Amino acid sequence: MAQKSTIYKVELSVSDMDRHYYETHKLTVAKHPSETDERLMVRILAFALNADEQLEMTKGISTDDEPDIWQKSLSGELELWVALGLPSEKIVRQSCGKADKVVVYSYGGRTADMWWEKIKNSTTRFDNLQVVNFSEDHTSELAKLANRSMKMNVSIQDGDMMVSIEDSVVYVTPDKWKTADH
């Protein structure tokens, strides 16, 4: 019998001083059986960094033709495609053709560094692509805080993040490897 996803209830309060966005999102996040706590927390961070009323978590890891997070316009156009991890060059290319803006959030330390070295030259032609890396130290700290019912506060200022869950605080400085040109 196939394992079922584990449901996480997250009350995510985002205070993004960079975008002047202040909102609380009540998220129900399905953690796929093959997904790690680290990846789950990266997914929630990615949501916080792009928070919007139209932003949605998708089936993510369990499907190949959807990103982990997306935002569609009211008329159904794909405005934002958010992918996590280390997608292949082919997936990056296809994503850039499907959405107005694509953001890849990579993590995994040395493995992420090697992935970026391998594909960065082939990404220069994509003006709508942004690549952001999270350090292994930060993501492993966040993974330790994952629990099935979380009240998470994320403050963003000058690109830096302060993530608090209960009495724990983790400071995260995303490393922008590639910025979108539009």
Secondary structure, 3 states (H helix, E strand, C coil): CCCCCEEEEEEEEEEECCCCEEEEEEEEEEECCCCCHHHHHHHHHHHHHCCCCCEEECCHHHCCCCCCEEEECCCCCEEEEEEECCCCHHHHHHHHHHCCEEEEEECCCHHHHHHHHHHHHHHCCCCCEEEEECCHHHHHHHHHHCCCEEEEEEEEECCEEEEEECCEEEEECCEEEECCCC
